[in-house]
Amino acid sequence: MVLRNVPLPEALEQCGKAMRNSAYRRDCRNAAAAARKGMSFAEIALRYYWLFPAWLAPMIAADNLRETLSKSLRRAADTVEQQKDVSILFLQTLSLPLFILFMFITLGTIISAMFMPLVKLISDLSC
């Protein structure tokens, strides 16, 4: 929306309409009202910290002098994408050992279930 030059209050209103949670929807409307009063996006992100990632406000505040808001948000989106990729990679590397462990436990259970009657039969025959 920022790249399409949609004004910040209108963008926050649209985001609020897309949310299902009524509290977040109300807070987006309040943030849009604050933007209409002249509050900067960094101040809005700090004030409504539960709507935005914790690192977004300092990043925008630091980049306010050097870059435009759209470039700052693009960097923030890239950061979120990198964090998502790292999380997925972590889950992928964790899933294989867990799957192997599950298979060993399952196979051990099946093998022990097969041999327990044989052990009982052999012990009954030897007595």
Residue pairs with C-beta under 8 A, 6 or more apart in sequence:
1 10
1 11
1 14
2 8
2 11
2 69
2 70
2 73
3 70
6 14
7 35
8 32
8 35
8 41
8 44
8 69
9 32
9 33
9 35
9 36
10 32
12 28
12 29
12 31
12 32
12 35
12 44
13 28
13 29
13 32
15 28
16 24
16 25
16 26
16 27
16 28
16 29
16 31
16 32
17 25
19 25
19 28
24 50
24 51
27 48
27 50
27 51
28 51
30 48
31 44
31 47
31 48
31 51
34 43
34 44
34 47
35 41
35 44
39 47
40 64
41 60
41 69
42 57
42 60
42 61
42 64
45 51
45 52
45 56
45 57
45 60
46 57
46 61
49 57
53 76
53 80
55 76
55 79
56 76
59 72
59 75
59 76
59 79
60 69
60 72
60 73
60 76
63 71
63 72
63 75
64 72
67 75
